[in-house]
Amino acid sequence: MRRERRQVFVLRLGLGQSIGPLALRAIWATACDSPDVSVSRRVQNNAGYGMRPCYGLWAGQAFSRVPTEQKLRDMLDADGYFFTLTSMLT
């Protein structure tokens, strides 16, 4: 049986910052308290800033947005990242 995941956040890091997929997945899984996560990366044109990566954060059905978002923000802050985090959930 295939596990369904949905994209729950888009993460954009500060200019000149990047993160590898394994490191991002580890942070994301820790924030979610679940191994049932995945991450994706795409490059998009940010008006005036050129081409920059943005990262999709995907979670399983047992996802709880508020506590997970706070943990993720705390972890990214502690690691020195400047970022924007956009919720994809309504």
Residue pairs with C-beta under 8 A, 6 or more apart in sequence:
3 36
3 60
4 60
4 61
5 36
5 37
5 38
5 58
5 59
5 60
6 58
6 59
6 63
6 88
7 40
7 56
7 57
7 58
7 88
8 57
8 58
8 59
8 63
8 65
8 87
8 88
8 89
9 56
9 57
9 69
9 72
9 85
9 86
9 87
9 88
10 54
10 55
10 56
10 57
10 85
10 86
10 88
11 24
11 54
11 55
11 56
11 57
11 76
11 83
11 84
11 85
11 86
12 46
12 52
12 53
12 54
12 55
12 83
12 84
12 86
13 19
13 53
13 55
13 81
13 82
13 83
14 81
14 82
14 83
15 49
15 52
17 81
17 82
17 83
18 53
19 27
19 55
19 81
21 39
21 41
24 39
24 55
24 57
25 37
25 38
25 39
27 72
27 75
27 76
27 79
28 37
28 39
28 57
28 72
29 35
29 37
30 71
30 75
31 68
31 69
31 71
31 72
31 75
32 59
32 63
32 68
33 68
34 59
34 60
34 62
34 63
36 59
36 60
36 62
37 57
37 58
37 59
37 60
38 58
39 55
39 56
39 57
39 58
40 55
40 56
40 58
41 53
41 54
41 55
41 56
42 53
42 54
42 56
43 51
43 52
43 53
43 54
44 51
44 52
44 53
44 54
45 51
45 52
46 52
57 72
59 68
65 87
65 89
69 85
69 87
72 85
73 85
76 83
76 85
